[in-house]
Amino acid sequence: MEVKQKKPKDKKYNNTPEYNKKYYADHKVAILKTLTEKCACVLCGRKVSYGQMTRHKSSKLCFKNRLQKDEVIEEPTE
């Protein structure tokens, strides 16, 4: 049986716990601003914080208020 060798990690993609902590500390304000920013749900039109959007899309509230396909709000592309 042949044993596969692991690929060497690319130094560009450093995801050690120390690196992650430093990155979060340096970018904390921008990260929190993005997560707390309100945006409209593309399925029902309700304003929800970006950090809770996935949870909202699977909620009864969103399912109950879904818009028809021709009314669906387009997400802005940046």
PyMOL Python script that loads the backbone (N, CA, C, O; Angstrom):
from pymol import cmd

cmd.read_pdbstr("""\
ATOM      1  N   MET A   1       0.833  -1.183   0.000  1.00  0.00           N
ATOM      2  CA  MET A   1       0.000   0.000   0.000  1.00  0.00           C
ATOM      3  C   MET A   1       0.880   1.250   0.000  1.00  0.00           C
ATOM      4  O   MET A   1       1.823   1.368   0.782  1.00  0.00           O
ATOM      5  N   GLU A   2       0.552   2.162  -0.883  1.00  0.00           N
ATOM      6  CA  GLU A   2       1.348   3.370  -1.034  1.00  0.00           C
ATOM      7  C   GLU A   2       0.842   4.462  -0.084  1.00  0.00           C
ATOM      8  O   GLU A   2      -0.356   4.740  -0.028  1.00  0.00           O
ATOM      9  N   VAL A   3       1.751   5.063   0.648  1.00  0.00           N
ATOM     10  CA  VAL A   3       1.397   6.134   1.587  1.00  0.00           C
ATOM     11  C   VAL A   3       1.557   7.477   0.882  1.00  0.00           C
ATOM     12  O   VAL A   3       2.615   7.786   0.332  1.00  0.00           O
ATOM     13  N   LYS A   4       0.483   8.272   0.911  1.00  0.00           N
ATOM     14  CA  LYS A   4       0.549   9.592   0.275  1.00  0.00           C
ATOM     15  C   LYS A   4       1.290  10.553   1.186  1.00  0.00           C
ATOM     16  O   LYS A   4       1.078  10.573   2.399  1.00  0.00           O
ATOM     17  N   GLN A   5       2.155  11.341   0.590  1.00  0.00           N
ATOM     18  CA  GLN A   5       2.868  12.350   1.357  1.00  0.00           C
ATOM     19  C   GLN A   5       2.044  13.633   1.364  1.00  0.00           C
ATOM     20  O   GLN A   5       1.401  13.987   0.375  1.00  0.00           O
ATOM     21  N   LYS A   6       2.080  14.315   2.495  1.00  0.00           N
ATOM     22  CA  LYS A   6       1.363  15.580   2.604  1.00  0.00           C
ATOM     23  C   LYS A   6       2.069  16.648   1.789  1.00  0.00           C
ATOM     24  O   LYS A   6       3.295  16.670   1.679  1.00  0.00           O
ATOM     25  N   LYS A   7       1.257  17.536   1.219  1.00  0.00           N
ATOM     26  CA  LYS A   7       1.845  18.660   0.500  1.00  0.00           C
ATOM     27  C   LYS A   7       2.460  19.620   1.509  1.00  0.00           C
ATOM     28  O   LYS A   7       1.921  19.799   2.601  1.00  0.00           O
ATOM     29  N   PRO A   8       3.569  20.229   1.159  1.00  0.00           N
ATOM     30  CA  PRO A   8       4.129  21.228   2.077  1.00  0.00           C
ATOM     31  C   PRO A   8       3.197  22.445   2.133  1.00  0.00           C
ATOM     32  O   PRO A   8       2.657  22.875   1.114  1.00  0.00           O
ATOM     33  N   LYS A   9       3.020  22.992   3.350  1.00  0.00           N
ATOM     34  CA  LYS A   9       2.128  24.141   3.508  1.00  0.00           C
ATOM     35  C   LYS A   9       2.739  25.370   2.874  1.00  0.00           C
ATOM     36  O   LYS A   9       3.938  25.623   2.986  1.00  0.00           O
ATOM     37  N   ASP A  10       1.894  26.123   2.209  1.00  0.00           N
ATOM     38  CA  ASP A  10       2.324  27.371   1.595  1.00  0.00           C
ATOM     39  C   ASP A  10       2.412  28.434   2.690  1.00  0.00           C
ATOM     40  O   ASP A  10       1.455  28.613   3.443  1.00  0.00           O
ATOM     41  N   LYS A  11       3.514  29.126   2.792  1.00  0.00           N
ATOM     42  CA  LYS A  11       3.711  30.133   3.836  1.00  0.00           C
ATOM     43  C   LYS A  11       2.714  31.285   3.710  1.00  0.00           C
ATOM     44  O   LYS A  11       2.440  31.988   4.683  1.00  0.00           O
ATOM     45  N   LYS A  12       2.178  31.472   2.511  1.00  0.00           N
ATOM     46  CA  LYS A  12       1.214  32.548   2.279  1.00  0.00           C
ATOM     47  C   LYS A  12      -0.069  32.315   3.070  1.00  0.00           C
ATOM     48  O   LYS A  12      -0.715  33.277   3.485  1.00  0.00           O
ATOM     49  N   TYR A  13      -0.448  31.060   3.287  1.00  0.00           N
ATOM     50  CA  TYR A  13      -1.673  30.719   3.990  1.00  0.00           C
ATOM     51  C   TYR A  13      -1.334  30.253   5.400  1.00  0.00           C
ATOM     52  O   TYR A  13      -1.279  29.054   5.674  1.00  0.00           O
ATOM     53  N   ASN A  14      -1.112  31.194   6.272  1.00  0.00           N
ATOM     54  CA  ASN A  14      -0.729  30.907   7.640  1.00  0.00           C
ATOM     55  C   ASN A  14      -1.972  30.985   8.510  1.00  0.00           C
ATOM     56  O   ASN A  14      -2.509  32.074   8.711  1.00  0.00           O
ATOM     57  N   ASN A  15      -2.439  29.865   9.027  1.00  0.00           N
ATOM     58  CA  ASN A  15      -3.636  29.885   9.856  1.00  0.00           C
ATOM     59  C   ASN A  15      -3.390  29.287  11.238  1.00  0.00           C
ATOM     60  O   ASN A  15      -4.211  28.533  11.759  1.00  0.00           O
ATOM     61  N   THR A  16      -2.265  29.633  11.809  1.00  0.00           N
ATOM     62  CA  THR A  16      -1.981  29.180  13.163  1.00  0.00           C
ATOM     63  C   THR A  16      -2.825  29.996  14.138  1.00  0.00           C
ATOM     64  O   THR A  16      -3.231  31.110  13.807  1.00  0.00           O
ATOM     65  N   PRO A  17      -3.097  29.472  15.327  1.00  0.00           N
ATOM     66  CA  PRO A  17      -3.885  30.228  16.307  1.00  0.00           C
ATOM     67  C   PRO A  17      -3.282  31.599  16.631  1.00  0.00           C
ATOM     68  O   PRO A  17      -4.020  32.563  16.835  1.00  0.00           O
ATOM     69  N   GLU A  18      -1.963  31.694  16.681  1.00  0.00           N
ATOM     70  CA  GLU A  18      -1.316  32.978  16.970  1.00  0.00           C
ATOM     71  C   GLU A  18      -1.589  33.979  15.850  1.00  0.00           C
ATOM     72  O   GLU A  18      -1.893  35.143  16.110  1.00  0.00           O
ATOM     73  N   TYR A  19      -1.477  33.516  14.600  1.00  0.00           N
ATOM     74  CA  TYR A  19      -1.744  34.384  13.458  1.00  0.00           C
ATOM     75  C   TYR A  19      -3.197  34.845  13.472  1.00  0.00           C
ATOM     76  O   TYR A  19      -3.476  36.022  13.244  1.00  0.00           O
ATOM     77  N   ASN A  20      -4.131  33.916  13.741  1.00  0.00           N
ATOM     78  CA  ASN A  20      -5.547  34.264  13.748  1.00  0.00           C
ATOM     79  C   ASN A  20      -5.868  35.301  14.820  1.00  0.00           C
ATOM     80  O   ASN A  20      -6.634  36.231  14.569  1.00  0.00           O
ATOM     81  N   LYS A  21      -5.293  35.150  16.005  1.00  0.00           N
ATOM     82  CA  LYS A  21      -5.515  36.116  17.085  1.00  0.00           C
ATOM     83  C   LYS A  21      -4.988  37.494  16.712  1.00  0.00           C
ATOM     84  O   LYS A  21      -5.641  38.508  16.955  1.00  0.00           O
ATOM     85  N   LYS A  22      -3.799  37.519  16.119  1.00  0.00           N
ATOM     86  CA  LYS A  22      -3.199  38.797  15.712  1.00  0.00           C
ATOM     87  C   LYS A  22      -4.037  39.451  14.617  1.00  0.00           C
ATOM     88  O   LYS A  22      -4.285  40.656  14.666  1.00  0.00           O
ATOM     89  N   TYR A  23      -4.475  38.670  13.633  1.00  0.00           N
ATOM     90  CA  TYR A  23      -5.291  39.204  12.547  1.00  0.00           C
ATOM     91  C   TYR A  23      -6.587  39.790  13.087  1.00  0.00           C
ATOM     92  O   TYR A  23      -6.980  40.890  12.697  1.00  0.00           O
ATOM     93  N   TYR A  24      -7.262  39.057  13.990  1.00  0.00           N
ATOM     94  CA  TYR A  24      -8.523  39.538  14.557  1.00  0.00           C
ATOM     95  C   TYR A  24      -8.300  40.823  15.348  1.00  0.00           C
ATOM     96  O   TYR A  24      -9.089  41.761  15.243  1.00  0.00           O
ATOM     97  N   ALA A  25      -7.232  40.869  16.136  1.00  0.00           N
ATOM     98  CA  ALA A  25      -6.935  42.073  16.917  1.00  0.00           C
ATOM     99  C   ALA A  25      -6.700  43.273  16.007  1.00  0.00           C
ATOM    100  O   ALA A  25      -7.143  44.380  16.311  1.00  0.00           O
ATOM    101  N   ASP A  26      -6.005  43.058  14.895  1.00  0.00           N
ATOM    102  CA  ASP A  26      -5.708  44.151  13.959  1.00  0.00           C
ATOM    103  C   ASP A  26      -6.937  44.600  13.178  1.00  0.00           C
ATOM    104  O   ASP A  26      -7.038  45.776  12.830  1.00  0.00           O
ATOM    105  N   HIS A  27      -7.873  43.699  12.892  1.00  0.00           N
ATOM    106  CA  HIS A  27      -9.028  44.005  12.034  1.00  0.00           C
ATOM    107  C   HIS A  27     -10.363  43.938  12.769  1.00  0.00           C
ATOM    108  O   HIS A  27     -11.413  43.839  12.134  1.00  0.00           O
ATOM    109  N   LYS A  28     -10.335  43.992  14.097  1.00  0.00           N
ATOM    110  CA  LYS A  28     -11.534  43.795  14.913  1.00  0.00           C
ATOM    111  C   LYS A  28     -12.654  44.775  14.569  1.00  0.00           C
ATOM    112  O   LYS A  28     -13.808  44.366  14.443  1.00  0.00           O
ATOM    113  N   VAL A  29     -12.339  46.038  14.418  1.00  0.00           N
ATOM    114  CA  VAL A  29     -13.353  47.060  14.148  1.00  0.00           C
ATOM    115  C   VAL A  29     -14.054  46.787  12.818  1.00  0.00           C
ATOM    116  O   VAL A  29     -15.281  46.851  12.741  1.00  0.00           O
ATOM    117  N   ALA A  30     -13.296  46.489  11.785  1.00  0.00           N
ATOM    118  CA  ALA A  30     -13.881  46.233  10.465  1.00  0.00           C
ATOM    119  C   ALA A  30     -14.719  44.955  10.459  1.00  0.00           C
ATOM    120  O   ALA A  30     -15.779  44.912   9.834  1.00  0.00           O
ATOM    121  N   ILE A  31     -14.252  43.917  11.152  1.00  0.00           N
ATOM    122  CA  ILE A  31     -14.980  42.650  11.209  1.00  0.00           C
ATOM    123  C   ILE A  31     -16.313  42.842  11.913  1.00  0.00           C
ATOM    124  O   ILE A  31     -17.350  42.404  11.414  1.00  0.00           O
ATOM    125  N   LEU A  32     -16.292  43.498  13.072  1.00  0.00           N
ATOM    126  CA  LEU A  32     -17.527  43.714  13.824  1.00  0.00           C
ATOM    127  C   LEU A  32     -18.491  44.633  13.084  1.00  0.00           C
ATOM    128  O   LEU A  32     -19.705  44.442  13.153  1.00  0.00           O
ATOM    129  N   LYS A  33     -17.960  45.629  12.375  1.00  0.00           N
ATOM    130  CA  LYS A  33     -18.810  46.524  11.586  1.00  0.00           C
ATOM    131  C   LYS A  33     -19.541  45.738  10.500  1.00  0.00           C
ATOM    132  O   LYS A  33     -20.735  45.943  10.286  1.00  0.00           O
ATOM    133  N   THR A  34     -18.840  44.848   9.820  1.00  0.00           N
ATOM    134  CA  THR A  34     -19.446  44.040   8.766  1.00  0.00           C
ATOM    135  C   THR A  34     -20.518  43.114   9.325  1.00  0.00           C
ATOM    136  O   THR A  34     -21.597  42.997   8.743  1.00  0.00           O
ATOM    137  N   LEU A  35     -20.237  42.455  10.447  1.00  0.00           N
ATOM    138  CA  LEU A  35     -21.178  41.494  11.005  1.00  0.00           C
ATOM    139  C   LEU A  35     -22.438  42.140  11.569  1.00  0.00           C
ATOM    140  O   LEU A  35     -23.503  41.523  11.553  1.00  0.00           O
ATOM    141  N   THR A  36     -22.338  43.371  12.066  1.00  0.00           N
ATOM    142  CA  THR A  36     -23.498  44.024  12.665  1.00  0.00           C
ATOM    143  C   THR A  36     -24.261  44.895  11.680  1.00  0.00           C
ATOM    144  O   THR A  36     -25.325  45.416  12.014  1.00  0.00           O
ATOM    145  N   GLU A  37     -23.739  45.059  10.484  1.00  0.00           N
ATOM    146  CA  GLU A  37     -24.392  45.881   9.468  1.00  0.00           C
ATOM    147  C   GLU A  37     -25.705  45.231   9.026  1.00  0.00           C
ATOM    148  O   GLU A  37     -25.752  44.030   8.763  1.00  0.00           O
ATOM    149  N   LYS A  38     -26.763  46.029   8.949  1.00  0.00           N
ATOM    150  CA  LYS A  38     -28.070  45.517   8.535  1.00  0.00           C
ATOM    151  C   LYS A  38     -28.144  45.495   7.010  1.00  0.00           C
ATOM    152  O   LYS A  38     -27.709  46.432   6.341  1.00  0.00           O
ATOM    153  N   CYS A  39     -28.702  44.407   6.472  1.00  0.00           N
ATOM    154  CA  CYS A  39     -28.909  44.312   5.040  1.00  0.00           C
ATOM    155  C   CYS A  39     -30.228  43.572   4.803  1.00  0.00           C
ATOM    156  O   CYS A  39     -30.700  42.839   5.672  1.00  0.00           O
ATOM    157  N   ALA A  40     -30.808  43.766   3.637  1.00  0.00           N
ATOM    158  CA  ALA A  40     -32.102  43.167   3.331  1.00  0.00           C
ATOM    159  C   ALA A  40     -31.937  41.719   2.892  1.00  0.00           C
ATOM    160  O   ALA A  40     -31.040  41.393   2.114  1.00  0.00           O
ATOM    161  N   CYS A  41     -32.807  40.860   3.395  1.00  0.00           N
ATOM    162  CA  CYS A  41     -32.811  39.455   2.995  1.00  0.00           C
ATOM    163  C   CYS A  41     -33.276  39.378   1.544  1.00  0.00           C
ATOM    164  O   CYS A  41     -34.267  40.010   1.176  1.00  0.00           O
ATOM    165  N   VAL A  42     -32.570  38.611   0.721  1.00  0.00           N
ATOM    166  CA  VAL A  42     -32.932  38.507  -0.693  1.00  0.00           C
ATOM    167  C   VAL A  42     -34.194  37.680  -0.898  1.00  0.00           C
ATOM    168  O   VAL A  42     -34.806  37.751  -1.963  1.00  0.00           O
ATOM    169  N   LEU A  43     -34.593  36.901   0.095  1.00  0.00           N
ATOM    170  CA  LEU A  43     -35.759  36.036  -0.043  1.00  0.00           C
ATOM    171  C   LEU A  43     -37.051  36.695   0.423  1.00  0.00           C
ATOM    172  O   LEU A  43     -38.099  36.514  -0.196  1.00  0.00           O
ATOM    173  N   CYS A  44     -36.981  37.467   1.526  1.00  0.00           N
ATOM    174  CA  CYS A  44     -38.218  38.041   2.063  1.00  0.00           C
ATOM    175  C   CYS A  44     -38.188  39.558   2.177  1.00  0.00           C
ATOM    176  O   CYS A  44     -39.236  40.172   2.377  1.00  0.00           O
ATOM    177  N   GLY A  45     -37.027  40.176   2.055  1.00  0.00           N
ATOM    178  CA  GLY A  45     -36.937  41.626   2.104  1.00  0.00           C
ATOM    179  C   GLY A  45     -36.742  42.207   3.493  1.00  0.00           C
ATOM    180  O   GLY A  45     -36.580  43.421   3.619  1.00  0.00           O
ATOM    181  N   ARG A  46     -36.751  41.407   4.524  1.00  0.00           N
ATOM    182  CA  ARG A  46     -36.611  41.893   5.892  1.00  0.00           C
ATOM    183  C   ARG A  46     -35.161  42.298   6.155  1.00  0.00           C
ATOM    184  O   ARG A  46     -34.234  41.665   5.648  1.00  0.00           O
ATOM    185  N   LYS A  47     -34.964  43.364   6.957  1.00  0.00           N
ATOM    186  CA  LYS A  47     -33.621  43.816   7.310  1.00  0.00           C
ATOM    187  C   LYS A  47     -33.096  42.976   8.470  1.00  0.00           C
ATOM    188  O   LYS A  47     -33.730  42.884   9.521  1.00  0.00           O
ATOM    189  N   VAL A  48     -31.935  42.369   8.267  1.00  0.00           N
ATOM    190  CA  VAL A  48     -31.320  41.483   9.255  1.00  0.00           C
ATOM    191  C   VAL A  48     -29.827  41.791   9.282  1.00  0.00           C
ATOM    192  O   VAL A  48     -29.252  42.171   8.262  1.00  0.00           O
ATOM    193  N   SER A  49     -29.193  41.628  10.454  1.00  0.00           N
ATOM    194  CA  SER A  49     -27.753  41.848  10.522  1.00  0.00           C
ATOM    195  C   SER A  49     -27.048  40.770   9.694  1.00  0.00           C
ATOM    196  O   SER A  49     -27.509  39.631   9.621  1.00  0.00           O
ATOM    197  N   TYR A  50     -25.951  41.135   9.084  1.00  0.00           N
ATOM    198  CA  TYR A  50     -25.232  40.247   8.178  1.00  0.00           C
ATOM    199  C   TYR A  50     -24.785  38.966   8.878  1.00  0.00           C
ATOM    200  O   TYR A  50     -24.781  37.894   8.273  1.00  0.00           O
ATOM    201  N   GLY A  51     -24.412  39.076  10.146  1.00  0.00           N
ATOM    202  CA  GLY A  51     -23.943  37.918  10.900  1.00  0.00           C
ATOM    203  C   GLY A  51     -25.024  36.884  11.169  1.00  0.00           C
ATOM    204  O   GLY A  51     -24.710  35.717  11.403  1.00  0.00           O
ATOM    205  N   GLN A  52     -26.290  37.286  11.142  1.00  0.00           N
ATOM    206  CA  GLN A  52     -27.407  36.386  11.424  1.00  0.00           C
ATOM    207  C   GLN A  52     -28.195  36.006  10.169  1.00  0.00           C
ATOM    208  O   GLN A  52     -29.251  35.382  10.276  1.00  0.00           O
ATOM    209  N   MET A  53     -27.705  36.367   8.991  1.00  0.00           N
ATOM    210  CA  MET A  53     -28.460  36.156   7.752  1.00  0.00           C
ATOM    211  C   MET A  53     -28.729  34.676   7.482  1.00  0.00           C
ATOM    212  O   MET A  53     -29.852  34.328   7.118  1.00  0.00           O
ATOM    213  N   THR A  54     -27.754  33.801   7.645  1.00  0.00           N
ATOM    214  CA  THR A  54     -27.947  32.378   7.392  1.00  0.00           C
ATOM    215  C   THR A  54     -29.002  31.809   8.327  1.00  0.00           C
ATOM    216  O   THR A  54     -29.861  31.034   7.907  1.00  0.00           O
ATOM    217  N   ARG A  55     -28.936  32.191   9.583  1.00  0.00           N
ATOM    218  CA  ARG A  55     -29.921  31.732  10.560  1.00  0.00           C
ATOM    219  C   ARG A  55     -31.323  32.242  10.191  1.00  0.00           C
ATOM    220  O   ARG A  55     -32.303  31.504  10.294  1.00  0.00           O
ATOM    221  N   HIS A  56     -31.408  33.492   9.766  1.00  0.00           N
ATOM    222  CA  HIS A  56     -32.690  34.070   9.389  1.00  0.00           C
ATOM    223  C   HIS A  56     -33.314  33.347   8.197  1.00  0.00           C
ATOM    224  O   HIS A  56     -34.519  33.094   8.184  1.00  0.00           O
ATOM    225  N   LYS A  57     -32.497  33.014   7.197  1.00  0.00           N
ATOM    226  CA  LYS A  57     -33.011  32.380   5.979  1.00  0.00           C
ATOM    227  C   LYS A  57     -33.637  31.018   6.239  1.00  0.00           C
ATOM    228  O   LYS A  57     -34.444  30.545   5.438  1.00  0.00           O
ATOM    229  N   SER A  58     -33.277  30.384   7.341  1.00  0.00           N
ATOM    230  CA  SER A  58     -33.867  29.088   7.665  1.00  0.00           C
ATOM    231  C   SER A  58     -34.964  29.208   8.730  1.00  0.00           C
ATOM    232  O   SER A  58     -35.439  28.195   9.244  1.00  0.00           O
ATOM    233  N   SER A  59     -35.367  30.435   9.062  1.00  0.00           N
ATOM    234  CA  SER A  59     -36.371  30.644  10.103  1.00  0.00           C
ATOM    235  C   SER A  59     -37.791  30.606   9.532  1.00  0.00           C
ATOM    236  O   SER A  59     -37.998  30.778   8.330  1.00  0.00           O
ATOM    237  N   LYS A  60     -38.752  30.378  10.410  1.00  0.00           N
ATOM    238  CA  LYS A  60     -40.160  30.367  10.010  1.00  0.00           C
ATOM    239  C   LYS A  60     -40.584  31.738   9.502  1.00  0.00           C
ATOM    240  O   LYS A  60     -41.386  31.840   8.573  1.00  0.00           O
ATOM    241  N   LEU A  61     -40.054  32.777  10.101  1.00  0.00           N
ATOM    242  CA  LEU A  61     -40.391  34.136   9.704  1.00  0.00           C
ATOM    243  C   LEU A  61     -40.051  34.386   8.239  1.00  0.00           C
ATOM    244  O   LEU A  61     -40.848  34.975   7.509  1.00  0.00           O
ATOM    245  N   CYS A  62     -38.894  33.948   7.814  1.00  0.00           N
ATOM    246  CA  CYS A  62     -38.478  34.134   6.424  1.00  0.00           C
ATOM    247  C   CYS A  62     -39.303  33.247   5.488  1.00  0.00           C
ATOM    248  O   CYS A  62     -39.726  33.695   4.422  1.00  0.00           O
ATOM    249  N   PHE A  63     -39.533  31.987   5.885  1.00  0.00           N
ATOM    250  CA  PHE A  63     -40.318  31.083   5.046  1.00  0.00           C
ATOM    251  C   PHE A  63     -41.739  31.608   4.836  1.00  0.00           C
ATOM    252  O   PHE A  63     -42.305  31.484   3.749  1.00  0.00           O
ATOM    253  N   LYS A  64     -42.304  32.193   5.888  1.00  0.00           N
ATOM    254  CA  LYS A  64     -43.682  32.684   5.826  1.00  0.00           C
ATOM    255  C   LYS A  64     -43.812  33.913   4.924  1.00  0.00           C
ATOM    256  O   LYS A  64     -44.846  34.113   4.286  1.00  0.00           O
ATOM    257  N   ASN A  65     -42.774  34.723   4.875  1.00  0.00           N
ATOM    258  CA  ASN A  65     -42.834  35.991   4.145  1.00  0.00           C
ATOM    259  C   ASN A  65     -42.045  35.989   2.840  1.00  0.00           C
ATOM    260  O   ASN A  65     -41.697  37.053   2.328  1.00  0.00           O
ATOM    261  N   ARG A  66     -41.762  34.812   2.299  1.00  0.00           N
ATOM    262  CA  ARG A  66     -40.988  34.737   1.055  1.00  0.00           C
ATOM    263  C   ARG A  66     -41.697  35.491  -0.062  1.00  0.00           C
ATOM    264  O   ARG A  66     -42.920  35.439  -0.193  1.00  0.00           O
ATOM    265  N   LEU A  67     -40.899  36.193  -0.864  1.00  0.00           N
ATOM    266  CA  LEU A  67     -41.423  36.930  -2.000  1.00  0.00           C
ATOM    267  C   LEU A  67     -41.524  35.995  -3.204  1.00  0.00           C
ATOM    268  O   LEU A  67     -40.855  34.963  -3.255  1.00  0.00           O
ATOM    269  N   GLN A  68     -42.361  36.361  -4.167  1.00  0.00           N
ATOM    270  CA  GLN A  68     -42.447  35.596  -5.406  1.00  0.00           C
ATOM    271  C   GLN A  68     -41.140  35.769  -6.172  1.00  0.00           C
ATOM    272  O   GLN A  68     -40.396  36.715  -5.912  1.00  0.00           O
ATOM    273  N   LYS A  69     -40.851  34.872  -7.110  1.00  0.00           N
ATOM    274  CA  LYS A  69     -39.574  34.914  -7.837  1.00  0.00           C
ATOM    275  C   LYS A  69     -39.361  36.239  -8.558  1.00  0.00           C
ATOM    276  O   LYS A  69     -38.229  36.716  -8.628  1.00  0.00           O
ATOM    277  N   ASP A  70     -40.432  36.855  -9.103  1.00  0.00           N
ATOM    278  CA  ASP A  70     -40.272  38.112  -9.823  1.00  0.00           C
ATOM    279  C   ASP A  70     -40.055  39.295  -8.881  1.00  0.00           C
ATOM    280  O   ASP A  70     -39.664  40.369  -9.339  1.00  0.00           O
ATOM    281  N   GLU A  71     -40.301  39.128  -7.563  1.00  0.00           N
ATOM    282  CA  GLU A  71     -40.117  40.204  -6.596  1.00  0.00           C
ATOM    283  C   GLU A  71     -38.807  40.103  -5.823  1.00  0.00           C
ATOM    284  O   GLU A  71     -38.491  40.996  -5.036  1.00  0.00           O
ATOM    285  N   VAL A  72     -38.042  39.041  -6.030  1.00  0.00           N
ATOM    286  CA  VAL A  72     -36.833  38.792  -5.243  1.00  0.00           C
ATOM    287  C   VAL A  72     -35.859  39.961  -5.411  1.00  0.00           C
ATOM    288  O   VAL A  72     -35.619  40.442  -6.518  1.00  0.00           O
ATOM    289  N   ILE A  73     -35.308  40.400  -4.278  1.00  0.00           N
ATOM    290  CA  ILE A  73     -34.379  41.520  -4.234  1.00  0.00           C
ATOM    291  C   ILE A  73     -33.003  41.018  -4.644  1.00  0.00           C
ATOM    292  O   ILE A  73     -32.541  39.991  -4.149  1.00  0.00           O
ATOM    293  N   GLU A  74     -32.357  41.731  -5.537  1.00  0.00           N
ATOM    294  CA  GLU A  74     -31.022  41.341  -5.994  1.00  0.00           C
ATOM    295  C   GLU A  74     -29.992  41.860  -5.005  1.00  0.00           C
ATOM    296  O   GLU A  74     -30.089  43.001  -4.553  1.00  0.00           O
ATOM    297  N   GLU A  75     -28.998  41.033  -4.661  1.00  0.00           N
ATOM    298  CA  GLU A  75     -27.915  41.459  -3.795  1.00  0.00           C
ATOM    299  C   GLU A  75     -26.987  42.374  -4.597  1.00  0.00           C
ATOM    300  O   GLU A  75     -26.693  42.102  -5.760  1.00  0.00           O
ATOM    301  N   PRO A  76     -26.533  43.450  -3.975  1.00  0.00           N
ATOM    302  CA  PRO A  76     -25.605  44.339  -4.700  1.00  0.00           C
ATOM    303  C   PRO A  76     -24.267  43.636  -4.916  1.00  0.00           C
ATOM    304  O   PRO A  76     -23.719  43.025  -3.998  1.00  0.00           O
ATOM    305  N   THR A  77     -23.762  43.729  -6.111  1.00  0.00           N
ATOM    306  CA  THR A  77     -22.454  43.143  -6.415  1.00  0.00           C
ATOM    307  C   THR A  77     -21.412  44.236  -6.343  1.00  0.00           C
ATOM    308  O   THR A  77     -21.571  45.302  -6.936  1.00  0.00           O
ATOM    309  N   GLU A  78     -20.346  43.964  -5.611  1.00  0.00           N
ATOM    310  CA  GLU A  78     -19.291  44.984  -5.440  1.00  0.00           C
ATOM    311  C   GLU A  78     -18.013  44.519  -6.021  1.00  0.00           C
ATOM    312  O   GLU A  78     -17.015  45.238  -5.973  1.00  0.00           O
TER     313      GLU A  78
END
""", "prot")
cmd.dss("prot")
cmd.show_as("cartoon", "prot")
cmd.util.cbc("prot")
cmd.orient("prot")
